[in-house]
Amino acid sequence: MKRVVITGLGTINCLGHNVNDSFDAVVAGKCGIEEITLFDPAEYSVKIAGEVKNFDPTTVMDKKEVKKADRFIQLGIKAAKEAMIDSGFVSDGSNKVDDSISNRFGVISASGIGGLSTIESNSRTLELKGPRRISPFFIPSSLVNMLSGFISIEHGLKGPSLSHVTACAASTHALADAVKTIALGGADNILVVGAESAICGAGIGGFAAMKALSTRNDDPQTSSRPFDKDRDGFVMGEGAGALVVETLDSALARGAKIYAEVIGFGESGDANHITAPVMDGPLRAMRAAFDMVKSNTGEYPKIDYVNTHGTSTPVGDVNETKAIKELFGGKENCPPVTSTKGQIGHCLGAAGAIEAIFAIKSLNDGIIPPTINIINQDEECDLDYVPNVARKVDLDIVMSNNFGFGGTNGSVIFKKYTK
């Protein structure tokens, strides 16, 4: 099969509106979690989230188009534009790819929920004002696949246009799908975009009703604390991540910067419970990624660092820790593992794309971001989580994990490109 590489990155999240600002802040251990401002949380048990601040969608969309797109789409368009410019396929002056490659250039989007705030507002309109007052843009602005639709139009991408809605593993699955499609000859280039914006009454209220969210409202900066004994749930984040994926031959032919090669990925289902994780599912996803590498190279990869799913939930963090120890044959064989959700919260369907970008930046910059807010490490979470302070280290192969409700799991392995 064809070798597949990453040649463009883009993100927007609560710590930055681009890749470099975001990663620098993550490495510095900064936290973007604050009191919610996107709606009035006064009556809610949870009042904190990782909001994207000072984002003006008219910087990436025509003003008349903004009302046609939910916020998750707007954020996705922003990240996608950065990744496309970074890849060299478009420039600030021209958003369209060259006609000679457009038919073989696809886009695969991902979101865990999609336009929840648009659904919420139009449901309110229906109840209070009746069906004639529902926005004509309600349906197209809330559909997950409209993220692919808007972006394909923006950049003239006429190849496969697909979407994944697999909860918090959606972006990881979208990336794996892109690699499959390119490796099997279905496209030469694919833009992968994961986006989420569910910080609204229905989103916060719904997850709070499940007792999934942290209620540490009086101290937002330490509310998301993966692998800490006193963690009490995840913190909602929002944002988007985008990656340009293409064949190695294409990247070399045009002299592109190659951030990493995708050498393996794995997917699995728990087949156990709709929300409670078990070790078997994540373990099989990681093993599948390992097996793919071995089938292509003849040996298992030597992983130097794992960017974990690490949501800061009592059950999830222990479960992932146990799966990692099982994968590597014991605690003593495990590489450093971290979670960056202490810094940006849990971006749900966008998490996989954003965290893959952080893993790739770690690979290129030779630095592992810290797991912040480890104050009292859980005895059952007994790995090297690079607590609170980043670590400089040479990296060659890194892995990124994401798991979702419904027992859906994904893992992807990146290698520093060498000729």
VEXSEMAR-749937 format. One line per 4 residues: for each residue x, y, z of N, C-alpha, C. Coordinates in steps of 0.1 Angstrom, whole numbers, plus 5000, padded with zeros to 4 digits. Example, Ala and Ser with C-alpha at 12.3 -4.5 7.8 and 13.67 -1.06 7.14 Angstrom:
// residues 2
5132:4943:5078:5123:4955:5078:5132:4967:5078 ~ 5128:4978:5071:5137:4989:5071:5129:5000:5079
// end
This chain:
// residues 419
5008:4988:5000:5000:5000:5000:5009:5013:5000 ~ 5003:5024:4996:5010:5036:4995:5013:5042:5009 ~ 5025:5047:5011:5029:5054:5023:5021:5067:5025 ~ 5017:5070:5037:5009:5082:5039:5015:5091:5049
5015:5104:5047:5022:5114:5055:5013:5126:5058 ~ 5016:5133:5069:5009:5145:5073:5018:5157:5068 ~ 5011:5166:5061:5019:5178:5056:5013:5191:5059 ~ 5002:5192:5067:4996:5204:5071:4988:5203:5084
4989:5213:5093:4983:5213:5106:4975:5226:5108 ~ 4964:5225:5115:4956:5237:5119:4948:5234:5131 ~ 4947:5243:5140:4938:5242:5152:4933:5255:5157 ~ 4922:5254:5164:4917:5265:5172:4911:5259:5185
4914:5264:5196:4909:5259:5209:4910:5270:5219 ~ 4907:5266:5232:4907:5276:5242:4920:5282:5246 ~ 4931:5277:5241:4944:5282:5244:4951:5290:5232 ~ 4945:5289:5220:4951:5295:5209:4943:5294:5196
4945:5303:5187:4938:5303:5174:4947:5297:5163 ~ 4958:5291:5166:4966:5285:5156:4975:5274:5163 ~ 4982:5266:5155:4989:5255:5160:5001:5259:5170 ~ 5009:5269:5166:5021:5272:5174:5017:5279:5187
5007:5288:5187:5003:5294:5200:4997:5283:5209 ~ 4989:5275:5203:4982:5264:5211:4992:5255:5218 ~ 5002:5250:5209:5011:5240:5214:5021:5247:5224 ~ 5025:5259:5222:5034:5266:5232:5027:5267:5245
5014:5270:5245:5006:5272:5257:5005:5258:5265 ~ 5002:5248:5257:5001:5234:5262:5014:5230:5269 ~ 5025:5232:5262:5038:5228:5268:5041:5236:5280 ~ 5037:5249:5280:5040:5257:5292:5030:5254:5304
5021:5245:5302:5012:5241:5312:5001:5251:5315 ~ 4998:5259:5306:4987:5269:5307:4974:5262:5306 ~ 4964:5267:5312:4950:5262:5312:4940:5272:5307 ~ 4932:5268:5297:4922:5277:5291:4908:5275:5297
4907:5268:5308:4893:5266:5314:4889:5277:5323 ~ 4878:5283:5320:4873:5294:5328:4858:5293:5330 ~ 4852:5303:5337:4837:5303:5338:4831:5304:5324 ~ 4820:5298:5322:4812:5298:5309:4807:5312:5307
4809:5316:5294:4803:5329:5290:4794:5328:5278 ~ 4794:5316:5271:4786:5314:5259:4771:5313:5262 ~ 4767:5310:5275:4754:5311:5279:4754:5314:5294 ~ 4743:5317:5300:4743:5320:5315:4742:5306:5322
4752:5303:5330:4752:5290:5337:4747:5290:5351 ~ 4741:5301:5355:4737:5303:5369:4729:5292:5375 ~ 4720:5286:5367:4712:5275:5372:4717:5261:5370 ~ 4730:5261:5365:4736:5248:5362:4745:5244:5373
4747:5230:5375:4756:5226:5385:4770:5227:5380 ~ 4772:5228:5367:4785:5230:5361:4786:5244:5355 ~ 4796:5251:5358:4797:5265:5353:4810:5268:5346 ~ 4817:5258:5343:4831:5260:5337:4833:5252:5324
4841:5257:5315:4844:5250:5303:4856:5257:5296 ~ 4861:5250:5286:4872:5255:5278:4867:5262:5266 ~ 4863:5274:5267:4857:5282:5255:4868:5288:5246 ~ 4865:5288:5233:4873:5296:5224:4869:5311:5226
4879:5319:5229:4875:5333:5232:4880:5341:5219 ~ 4873:5353:5217:4877:5363:5208:4878:5357:5193 ~ 4869:5348:5190:4868:5343:5177:4858:5350:5168 ~ 4862:5356:5157:4853:5363:5148:4852:5354:5136
4840:5348:5133:4839:5339:5122:4840:5346:5108 ~ 4838:5360:5108:4839:5367:5096:4853:5368:5091 ~ 4863:5364:5099:4877:5364:5095:4879:5352:5085 ~ 4870:5342:5085:4872:5330:5077:4860:5327:5068
4849:5335:5070:4837:5333:5062:4831:5346:5058 ~ 4824:5346:5047:4817:5358:5043:4806:5361:5054 ~ 4803:5373:5057:4794:5377:5067:4780:5370:5065 ~ 4775:5370:5053:4762:5365:5050:4762:5349:5051
4773:5343:5051:4774:5329:5053:4774:5324:5067 ~ 4778:5333:5076:4780:5329:5090:4767:5324:5096 ~ 4756:5330:5093:4743:5325:5099:4739:5312:5094 ~ 4745:5307:5083:4742:5294:5077:4750:5283:5084
4759:5286:5093:4768:5276:5098:4768:5276:5113 ~ 4766:5265:5120:4768:5264:5134:4782:5268:5138 ~ 4784:5271:5151:4797:5275:5156:4807:5263:5153 ~ 4803:5251:5154:4813:5240:5152:4819:5240:5138
4810:5244:5128:4814:5245:5115:4824:5257:5113 ~ 4821:5268:5119:4829:5280:5118:4843:5277:5124 ~ 4844:5270:5135:4857:5267:5141:4864:5257:5132 ~ 4857:5248:5126:4863:5238:5117:4869:5245:5104
4862:5254:5099:4867:5262:5087:4879:5269:5091 ~ 4880:5275:5103:4892:5282:5107:4904:5273:5107 ~ 4903:5261:5114:4914:5252:5115:4918:5246:5101 ~ 4908:5244:5093:4910:5238:5080:4918:5248:5071
4915:5261:5072:4922:5271:5064:4937:5271:5068 ~ 4940:5271:5081:4954:5271:5086:4961:5259:5081 ~ 4955:5247:5081:4961:5235:5077:4964:5235:5062 ~ 4955:5240:5054:4957:5241:5040:4968:5250:5036
4968:5262:5043:4979:5271:5040:4992:5265:5044 ~ 4992:5259:5056:5004:5253:5061:5010:5242:5051 ~ 5001:5235:5045:5005:5224:5036:5010:5230:5023 ~ 5007:5242:5020:5012:5248:5007:5002:5246:4995
4990:5239:4998:4981:5237:4987:4973:5249:4984 ~ 4971:5258:4993:4965:5271:4991:4973:5282:4997 ~ 4969:5294:4994:4976:5306:5000:4966:5315:5006 ~ 4970:5326:5013:4961:5336:5018:4953:5342:5007
4959:5343:4995:4953:5350:4984:4943:5341:4976 ~ 4945:5328:4977:4936:5319:4970:4933:5307:4978 ~ 4920:5305:4981:4916:5293:4989:4914:5280:4981 ~ 4914:5281:4968:4911:5269:4960:4923:5261:4956
4922:5248:4957:4934:5240:4952:4934:5240:4937 ~ 4945:5237:4932:4947:5237:4917:4937:5227:4911 ~ 4931:5230:4900:4921:5222:4893:4927:5208:4889 ~ 4940:5208:4887:4947:5195:4883:4946:5184:4894
4944:5189:4907:4944:5179:4918:4931:5178:4925 ~ 4921:5187:4922:4909:5188:4929:4901:5176:4930 ~ 4900:5168:4918:4892:5156:4918:4897:5145:4927 ~ 4910:5146:4930:4916:5135:4939:4919:5140:4953
4913:5152:4956:4915:5158:4969:4902:5158:4977 ~ 4902:5150:4988:4889:5148:4995:4890:5155:5009 ~ 4878:5155:5016:4877:5160:5029:4869:5150:5038 ~ 4874:5147:5049:4867:5139:5059:4866:5146:5072
4853:5149:5076:4851:5156:5088:4847:5147:5100 ~ 4846:5153:5111:4842:5145:5123:4837:5155:5134 ~ 4827:5150:5141:4822:5157:5153:4814:5147:5161 ~ 4815:5149:5174:4807:5140:5183:4792:5142:5183
4789:5155:5182:4775:5159:5183:4770:5167:5171 ~ 4779:5177:5167:4774:5186:5156:4768:5198:5162 ~ 4758:5203:5155:4753:5217:5158:4743:5217:5169 ~ 4748:5213:5181:4739:5212:5193:4733:5225:5197
4740:5236:5196:4735:5249:5200:4725:5254:5190 ~ 4726:5251:5178:4716:5254:5167:4704:5246:5169 ~ 4705:5233:5173:4693:5225:5176:4686:5230:5188 ~ 4694:5234:5198:4688:5239:5210:4680:5252:5208
4686:5262:5200:4680:5275:5198:4667:5273:5189 ~ 4668:5264:5179:4656:5263:5171:4645:5255:5178 ~ 4648:5246:5187:4638:5239:5195:4631:5249:5204 ~ 4639:5259:5209:4633:5269:5217:4624:5278:5209
4628:5281:5197:4620:5289:5188:4606:5282:5185 ~ 4608:5269:5182:4596:5261:5179:4586:5262:5190 ~ 4591:5260:5203:4582:5259:5214:4576:5273:5217 ~ 4584:5284:5216:4579:5297:5220:4572:5305:5209
4576:5302:5196:4571:5311:5186:4564:5303:5175 ~ 4565:5290:5175:4558:5281:5165:4567:5278:5153 ~ 4563:5268:5145:4571:5262:5134:4575:5272:5123 ~ 4566:5283:5121:4569:5292:5110:4581:5301:5113
4586:5301:5126:4597:5310:5129:4610:5302:5129 ~ 4610:5289:5127:4622:5281:5126:4631:5286:5114 ~ 4644:5288:5117:4653:5293:5107:4654:5283:5095 ~ 4654:5288:5082:4656:5279:5071:4670:5273:5070
4679:5279:5078:4692:5274:5079:4694:5264:5090 ~ 4684:5261:5097:4685:5252:5109:4691:5238:5106 ~ 4685:5231:5096:4690:5218:5093:4704:5218:5087 ~ 4706:5226:5076:4720:5225:5070:4731:5230:5080
4727:5239:5089:4738:5244:5098:4741:5235:5109 ~ 4733:5225:5112:4735:5216:5123:4740:5202:5119 ~ 4739:5198:5107:4743:5185:5102:4758:5184:5103 ~ 4763:5173:5108:4778:5171:5110:4785:5171:5096
4779:5165:5086:4785:5164:5073:4786:5178:5066 ~ 4779:5188:5071:4780:5201:5065:4794:5207:5068 ~ 4801:5202:5078:4815:5206:5080:4823:5203:5068 ~ 4821:5190:5063:4828:5187:5050:4823:5195:5039
4810:5197:5039:4804:5204:5028:4809:5218:5026 ~ 4809:5226:5037:4814:5240:5037:4829:5240:5033 ~ 4836:5231:5038:4851:5231:5036:4854:5227:5022 ~ 4847:5217:5016:4849:5213:5003:4846:5224:4993
4836:5232:4996:4833:5243:4987:4844:5254:4988 ~ 4848:5256:5001:4858:5267:5003:4871:5264:4996 ~ 4875:5252:4996:4888:5249:4990:4887:5241:4976 ~ 4875:5239:4971:4874:5233:4958:4878:5218:4959
4875:5211:4969:4879:5197:4971:4868:5188:4966 ~ 4871:5181:4955:4860:5173:4948:4862:5158:4949 ~ 4872:5154:4958:4873:5140:4961:4863:5135:4971 ~ 4865:5124:4977:4856:5119:4987:4852:5129:4998
4839:5131:5001:4835:5140:5011:4827:5132:5021 ~ 4833:5129:5033:4827:5120:5042:4827:5126:5056 ~ 4820:5119:5065:4819:5124:5079:4819:5112:5089 ~ 4824:5114:5101:4824:5105:5111:4817:5111:5124
4808:5103:5130:4801:5108:5142:4802:5096:5152 ~ 4814:5094:5157:4817:5083:5166:4821:5089:5180 ~ 4813:5098:5185:4815:5104:5198:4830:5109:5199 ~ 4836:5106:5210:4849:5113:5213:4861:5106:5205
4858:5096:5197:4868:5090:5189:4867:5094:5174 ~ 4857:5103:5171:4854:5106:5158:4865:5111:5149 ~ 4873:5120:5155:4884:5126:5147:4895:5115:5144 ~ 4897:5107:5154:4907:5096:5152:4903:5087:5141
4890:5084:5141:4885:5075:5131:4885:5082:5117 ~ 4883:5095:5117:4883:5102:5104:4897:5102:5098 ~ 4907:5103:5107:4921:5103:5103:4924:5089:5097 ~ 4920:5078:5105:4923:5065:5100:4916:5062:5086
4904:5068:5085:4897:5066:5072:4904:5073:5061 ~ 4910:5084:5064:4917:5091:5054:4930:5083:5049 ~ 4936:5077:5059:4948:5069:5056:4944:5057:5047 ~ 4933:5051:5051:4928:5039:5043:4925:5043:5029
4918:5054:5028:4914:5058:5014:4925:5061:5005 ~ 4935:5068:5011:4947:5072:5003:4956:5059:5000 ~ 4958:5051:5010:4966:5039:5009:4961:5030:4998 ~ 4947:5029:4997:4941:5020:4988:4938:5027:4974
4942:5040:4973:4941:5046:4960:4928:5054:4957 ~ 4920:5056:4968:4908:5063:4966:4909:5078:4965 ~ 4920:5083:4969:4923:5097:4968:4938:5099:4969 ~ 4943:5110:4965:4958:5113:4967:4960:5122:4979
4950:5131:4982:4951:5140:4993:4938:5141:5000 ~ 4938:5142:5013:4926:5144:5021:4928:5153:5032 ~ 4919:5163:5034:4919:5172:5045:4910:5166:5056 ~ 4915:5163:5068:4908:5157:5079:4905:5169:5089
4892:5171:5092:4888:5181:5101:4879:5176:5112 ~ 4883:5178:5125:4874:5175:5136:4870:5188:5143 ~ 4857:5189:5145:4853:5202:5152:4841:5199:5161 ~ 4841:5207:5172:4830:5205:5182:4828:5218:5189
4815:5221:5191:4811:5233:5200:4798:5230:5206 ~ 4799:5223:5218:4787:5219:5225:4785:5225:5238 ~ 4792:5237:5240:4791:5244:5253:4778:5253:5252 ~ 4767:5246:5255:4754:5253:5255:4746:5246:5266
4734:5251:5268:4726:5246:5279:4724:5231:5278 ~ 4720:5227:5266:4717:5212:5264:4730:5204:5266 ~ 4741:5209:5261:4754:5201:5262:4759:5200:5276 ~ 4760:5211:5283:4765:5211:5297:4754:5204:5306
4742:5207:5304:4731:5201:5312:4730:5186:5310 ~ 4732:5182:5298:4731:5167:5295:4742:5159:5301 ~ 4755:5164:5299:4766:5157:5305:4766:5158:5320 ~ 4761:5169:5325:4761:5171:5340:4751:5161:5346
4740:5159:5339:4729:5149:5343:4735:5135:5344 ~ 4745:5132:5336:4752:5119:5336:4762:5118:5347 ~ 4765:5129:5354:4775:5130:5364:4789:5128:5358 ~ 4790:5133:5345:4803:5131:5338:4812:5142:5340
4807:5154:5344:4815:5166:5344:4820:5170:5357 ~ 4832:5177:5358:4837:5182:5370:4828:5193:5375 ~ 4826:5194:5388:4819:5205:5394:4828:5214:5402 ~ 4841:5214:5399:4850:5222:5406:4849:5236:5401
4838:5242:5403:4835:5256:5397:4843:5267:5404 ~ 4847:5265:5416:4854:5275:5423:4869:5276:5419 ~ 4874:5266:5412:4888:5266:5408:4889:5260:5394 ~ 4884:5267:5384:4884:5262:5370:4898:5257:5365
4909:5264:5369:4922:5261:5364:4927:5247:5368 ~ 4922:5242:5379:4926:5228:5383:4914:5218:5382 ~ 4904:5222:5375:4892:5213:5374:4894:5201:5366 ~ 4902:5202:5355:4905:5190:5347:4918:5185:5352
4919:5173:5358:4931:5168:5364:4932:5153:5361 ~ 4936:5150:5349:4938:5136:5345:4947:5128:5354 ~ 4944:5116:5359:4952:5107:5366:4955:5112:5381 ~ 4948:5123:5385:4949:5127:5399:4938:5121:5407
4942:5117:5419:4933:5110:5428:4920:5118:5430 ~ 4920:5131:5430:4908:5139:5433:4901:5144:5421 ~ 4903:5138:5409:4896:5141:5397:4881:5138:5399 ~ 4872:5146:5394:4858:5144:5396:4850:5145:5383
4857:5143:5371:4850:5143:5359:4857:5152:5349 ~ 4853:5151:5336:4859:5159:5326:4853:5173:5325 ~ 4861:5182:5318:4856:5195:5316:4854:5197:5301 ~ 4842:5202:5297:4839:5204:5283:4848:5215:5277
4854:5211:5265:4861:5221:5257:4855:5222:5244 ~ 4859:5231:5236:4855:5233:5222:4866:5236:5213 ~ 4865:5235:5200:4875:5238:5191:4875:5229:5179 ~ 4886:5230:5172:4888:5222:5159:4902:5219:5157
4904:5208:5150:4918:5204:5145:4917:5199:5131 ~ 4927:5203:5123:4927:5198:5109:4941:5194:5105 ~ 4941:5183:5097:4954:5177:5092:4953:5174:5077 ~ 4963:5178:5070:4964:5175:5056:4971:5162:5054
4965:5152:5048:4970:5139:5046:4972:5136:5032 ~ 4984:5130:5028:4986:5128:5014:4996:5116:5012 ~ 4998:5112:5000:5008:5101:4998:5022:5107:4999 ~ 5031:5098:5003:5045:5103:5004:5050:5107:4991
5046:5100:4980:5051:5104:4967:5046:5118:4963 ~ 5034:5122:4966:5029:5135:4964:5036:5145:4972 ~ 5039:5143:4984:5046:5152:4993:5060:5155:4988 ~ 5067:5144:4984:5080:5145:4979:5081:5153:4966
5071:5150:4957:5071:5156:4944:5070:5171:4945 ~ 5062:5176:4955:5060:5190:4955:5069:5197:4966 ~ 5078:5189:4972:5087:5195:4982:5081:5200:4994 ~ 5071:5193:4999:5063:5197:5011:5070:5194:5023
5067:5201:5034:5072:5198:5047:5065:5186:5052 ~ 5071:5176:5056:5065:5163:5061:5066:5163:5077 ~ 5055:5165:5083:5055:5165:5098:5057:5151:5104 ~ 5050:5141:5097:5051:5127:5103:5045:5118:5092
5049:5105:5094:5043:5094:5086:5033:5087:5095 ~ 5021:5084:5090:5012:5075:5097:5016:5061:5094 ~ 5020:5054:5104:5025:5040:5102:5015:5029:5107 ~ 5005:5033:5115:4996:5024:5120:4984:5030:5127
4973:5023:5126:4961:5027:5134:4953:5015:5137 ~ 4945:5016:5147:4936:5005:5151:4923:5010:5156 ~ 4912:5002:5154:4899:5006:5158:4892:4993:5165 ~ 4884:4996:5174:4877:4985:5181:4864:4989:5187
4856:4979:5191:4844:4982:5199:4844:4974:5212 ~ 4839:4980:5222:4838:4973:5235:4828:4962:5235 ~ 4816:4965:5229:4805:4956:5229:4801:4952:5244 ~ 4801:4963:5252:4799:4960:5266:4789:4970:5273
4790:4983:5271:4782:4992:5278:4782:5005:5270 ~ 4771:5013:5270:4770:5025:5262:4779:5036:5267 ~ 4782:5036:5280:4790:5047:5285:4802:5043:5294 ~ 4801:5031:5300:4812:5026:5309:4822:5019:5301
4835:5023:5302:4845:5016:5294:4850:5004:5301 ~ 4856:4995:5293:4863:4983:5298:4877:4983:5291 ~ 4886:4976:5297:4900:4976:5293:4902:4970:5279 ~ 4894:4960:5276:4895:4951:5264:4895:4960:5251
4885:4969:5251:4883:4976:5238:4895:4985:5235 ~ 4899:4994:5244:4911:5002:5241:4923:4994:5238 ~ 4925:4983:5246:4937:4975:5244:4937:4969:5230 ~ 4925:4964:5225:4925:4958:5212:4927:4969:5201
4923:4981:5203:4925:4992:5193:4940:4995:5192 ~ 4947:4996:5204:4961:4998:5204:4969:4986:5198 ~ 4965:4974:5201:4972:4962:5195:4970:4962:5180 ~ 4958:4966:5176:4956:4966:5161:4965:4975:5154
4968:4987:5161:4977:4996:5155:4991:4991:5155 ~ 4995:4984:5166:5008:4977:5167:5009:4967:5156 ~ 4999:4959:5154:4999:4948:5144:5001:4953:5130 ~ 4994:4964:5127:4996:4970:5114:5010:4974:5111
5017:4980:5121:5031:4984:5120:5039:4971:5117 ~ 5037:4961:5125:5045:4949:5123:5042:4942:5109 ~ 5030:4943:5105:5027:4937:5092:5034:4944:5080 ~ 5037:4957:5082:5044:4964:5072:5059:4965:5073
5064:4964:5086:5078:4965:5088:5085:4953:5093 ~ 5077:4943:5098:5083:4931:5103:5086:4931:5118 ~ 5083:4943:5125:5085:4944:5139:5076:4954:5145 ~ 5073:4952:5158:5064:4961:5165:5071:4974:5167
5064:4985:5168:5070:4998:5170:5075:5000:5184 ~ 5086:5008:5185:5091:5012:5198:5085:5026:5201 ~ 5074:5026:5209:5067:5039:5211:5075:5047:5222 ~ 5077:5060:5218:5085:5069:5227:5076:5077:5236
5063:5078:5232:5054:5087:5240:5039:5084:5235 ~ 5030:5084:5245:5016:5082:5242:5008:5095:5247 ~ 5001:5101:5237:4991:5111:5241:4978:5104:5244 ~ 4975:5103:5256:4963:5094:5260:4950:5101:5258
4939:5094:5259:4926:5099:5259:4924:5107:5272 ~ 4928:5101:5283:4929:5108:5296:4920:5119:5299 ~ 4907:5116:5301:4897:5126:5302:4895:5132:5316 ~ 4901:5126:5326:4899:5131:5340:4887:5125:5346
4882:5114:5341:4871:5107:5348:4876:5096:5357 ~ 4869:5094:5368:4874:5084:5377:4877:5070:5371 ~ 4867:5065:5363:4869:5052:5357:4878:5052:5345 ~ 4876:5062:5336:4883:5062:5323:4898:5062:5324
4903:5070:5333:4918:5071:5335:4924:5059:5340 ~ 4918:5052:5349:4923:5039:5354:4922:5029:5343 ~ 4911:5028:5336:4909:5019:5325:4920:5020:5315 ~ 4923:5032:5310:4933:5034:5300:4947:5031:5305
4950:5034:5318:4963:5031:5324:4965:5016:5323 ~ 4955:5008:5327:4956:4994:5328:4958:4988:5314 ~ 4951:4994:5304:4952:4989:5290:4966:4992:5285 ~ 4972:5003:5288:4985:5006:5283:4995:4997:5290
4994:4994:5303:5003:4985:5309:5002:4971:5304 ~ 4990:4967:5300:4989:4954:5294:4995:4953:5280 ~ 4993:4964:5273:4999:4965:5259:5014:4964:5259 ~ 5020:4971:5269:5035:4971:5269:5041:4960:5278
5033:4952:5284:5038:4941:5292:5043:4945:5305 ~ 5036:4955:5311:5040:4959:5325:5044:4973:5326 ~ 5042:4979:5338:5045:4993:5340:5060:4996:5337 ~ 5069:4987:5339:5083:4990:5337:5087:4992:5323
5078:4987:5314:5081:4988:5299:5074:5000:5292 ~ 5066:5007:5300:5057:5017:5294:5065:5030:5291 ~ 5063:5037:5280:5069:5050:5278:5061:5061:5285 ~ 5066:5073:5285:5059:5084:5291:5045:5085:5285
5035:5088:5292:5022:5090:5287:5016:5103:5293 ~ 5009:5111:5286:5003:5123:5291:4989:5125:5286 ~ 4982:5134:5292:4969:5139:5287:4970:5154:5287 ~ 4966:5160:5275:4966:5175:5274:4952:5180:5277
4943:5172:5282:4929:5177:5285:4929:5186:5297 ~ 4940:5185:5306:4940:5194:5317:4942:5209:5312 ~ 4948:5210:5300:4950:5224:5295:4938:5229:5287 ~ 4932:5220:5278:4921:5225:5269:4908:5219:5272
4906:5210:5282:4894:5203:5284:4892:5192:5274 ~ 4880:5187:5274:4877:5176:5265:4869:5181:5253 ~ 4874:5181:5241:4868:5187:5229:4859:5177:5222 ~ 4856:5166:5228:4847:5156:5223:4851:5151:5209
4843:5153:5199:4846:5148:5186:4858:5155:5179 ~ 4862:5166:5184:4874:5173:5179:4887:5169:5186 ~ 4885:5161:5197:4897:5158:5206:4908:5150:5198 ~ 4904:5141:5190:4913:5132:5183:4922:5140:5173
4916:5150:5166:4924:5158:5157:4933:5167:5164 ~ 4928:5174:5174:4936:5184:5182:4948:5176:5188 ~ 4945:5165:5195:4955:5158:5202:4965:5151:5193 ~ 4961:5147:5181:4970:5142:5171:4980:5153:5167
4975:5165:5166:4984:5176:5162:4994:5178:5174 ~ 4989:5178:5186:4999:5179:5197:5009:5168:5197 ~ 5005:5156:5194:5014:5145:5194:5024:5147:5183 ~ 5020:5151:5171:5029:5154:5160:5038:5165:5163
5034:5176:5169:5042:5187:5173:5053:5182:5183 ~ 5049:5174:5192:5058:5168:5202:5069:5160:5195 ~ 5065:5153:5185:5075:5145:5177:5085:5154:5170 ~ 5080:5165:5164:5088:5174:5157:5097:5183:5165
5091:5187:5177:5099:5197:5185:5107:5190:5196 ~ 5105:5177:5198:5113:5170:5208:5109:5174:5222 ~ 5096:5175:5225:5092:5179:5238:5079:5172:5241 ~ 5077:5167:5253:5065:5161:5257:5057:5171:5266
5045:5174:5262:5037:5183:5271:5034:5177:5284 ~ 5033:5185:5295:5030:5179:5308:5015:5175:5309 ~ 5013:5166:5318:4999:5164:5324:4998:5173:5336 ~ 4990:5184:5334:4990:5194:5345:4979:5189:5356
4980:5196:5367:4971:5194:5378:4972:5180:5385 ~ 4983:5174:5383:4986:5162:5391:4991:5166:5405 ~ 4983:5167:5414:4986:5172:5428:4988:5160:5437 ~ 4979:5150:5435:4979:5138:5444:4976:5126:5434
4987:5121:5428:4985:5110:5418:4978:5098:5423 ~ 4968:5094:5415:4960:5082:5419:4970:5070:5419 ~ 4968:5062:5430:4977:5050:5431:4974:5040:5420 ~ 4962:5039:5415:4959:5030:5404:4964:5036:5390
4967:5048:5390:4973:5055:5378:4988:5057:5381 ~ 4996:5046:5378:5009:5046:5383:5020:5046:5372 ~ 5017:5053:5361:5027:5054:5350:5034:5068:5351 ~ 5043:5070:5342:5050:5082:5341:5042:5092:5333
5034:5101:5339:5025:5110:5332:5032:5124:5329 ~ 5045:5125:5331:5052:5138:5329:5044:5149:5337 ~ 5043:5147:5350:5035:5156:5358:5039:5171:5358 ~ 5030:5179:5354:5031:5194:5356:5042:5202:5349
5053:5195:5344:5063:5202:5338:5067:5194:5325 ~ 5068:5201:5314:5071:5195:5301:5085:5189:5301 ~ 5088:5179:5292:5101:5172:5292:5107:5172:5278 ~ 5119:5177:5277:5126:5176:5264:5132:5162:5262
5129:5156:5251:5134:5143:5248:5133:5140:5233 ~ 5142:5133:5228:5142:5129:5214:5131:5119:5212 ~ 5122:5121:5202:5111:5112:5199:5112:5108:5185 ~ 5109:5095:5182:5109:5090:5169:5095:5084:5165
5088:5078:5175:5075:5073:5172:5065:5076:5184 ~ 5054:5081:5181:5044:5085:5191:5030:5079:5188 ~ 5022:5078:5198:5009:5072:5196:4998:5082:5202 ~ 4986:5082:5197:4976:5090:5202:4963:5082:5203
4956:5082:5215:4945:5074:5217:4932:5083:5219 ~ 4921:5078:5214:4908:5084:5217:4897:5073:5218 ~ 4888:5075:5228:4878:5065:5230:4864:5073:5232 ~ 4853:5066:5229:4841:5073:5229:4829:5065:5235
4818:5072:5238:4806:5065:5243:4801:5055:5232 ~ 4795:5045:5236:4791:5034:5227:4802:5024:5226 ~ 4813:5026:5234:4824:5016:5233:4832:5016:5220 ~ 4834:5028:5215:4841:5029:5202:4855:5035:5205
4866:5029:5199:4879:5032:5203:4888:5034:5190 ~ 4898:5043:5192:4907:5045:5180:4921:5048:5186 ~ 4931:5044:5178:4945:5046:5182:4953:5048:5169 ~ 4962:5058:5169:4970:5060:5157:4984:5063:5160
4993:5058:5152:5008:5058:5154:5015:5067:5144 ~ 5023:5077:5148:5030:5085:5139:5045:5083:5141 ~ 5052:5084:5130:5067:5082:5130:5073:5095:5123 ~ 5084:5099:5129:5092:5110:5123:5096:5105:5109
5094:5113:5099:5098:5109:5086:5113:5109:5083 ~ 5118:5098:5078:5132:5097:5074:5132:5092:5060 ~ 5141:5096:5051:5142:5092:5037:5146:5077:5037
// end
